[in-house]
């Protein structure tokens, strides 16, 4: 786990992302909804239209601390 701009970030596979997760997408914090996750027969799972290099590139997931 890394800290970027005060956010706790963990790398995860695109298959582990679900609706309600918060991810860094092009440097912007975005909350994932069910409409943002698509299954494509050619590209596999996509998130915001991005396949993350067919799953070889990790997704940056924001981890919120309960303090």
N, C-alpha and C positions, 0 to 999 in steps of 0.2 A: 504494500500500500504506500502511496506517495501523497505528499501534500503539495497542491498547486494552487496558488492564489488563495491560500487559507482553506481550501476544500480538500477533504480526504477523498482520494481517487484510487480506485482499484481497477485493474484490467480484467476483463472477462470476455468470454466467447459470445458471439451474437446470439447463439441459441439460448443462452442463460438470461437474456434480457426479456422482461415481461412488462405489461402495462402497469404504470405507476412508478417505474424506475426513473431515476434522473440520470441523464448521460451528458457528457460533453460532446457536442456536435459542432465541428468547425469553431471550437473555442467558446461556444455559447452553451450555458446550462439549459437543457430542454427536458421536460417531463414527457415520457413516452406514453402514448395512448394506444388502444387496440387498433385504431386506424393507421397508426404509424408503422406497424409490423405487418409485413406481407410475406407470403410464401409464393415463390415463383418457380415454375417447373425447370427453368433454365439457370437462373441465378441463385436459387435457394432462398434462404431467408434474407429479407432486406429490412433495413431500419431507416426511415425517412428517405426511402428510395436508394439507399447505399447498401451494397452487399458486403462492405468491409473486406474487399479482395477475396470474395467467395468464402469468408470465414477465417482466412489466414491472418487478418489484421485484428488486433484486440479492440474491443469497445471500451472507452473510458467511462466507468460508472461512478457517480458521486455517491459517497457513503455519508449519510447524516448521522451525527452523534447525538444521543439523547442526554444532554446535560441539563 
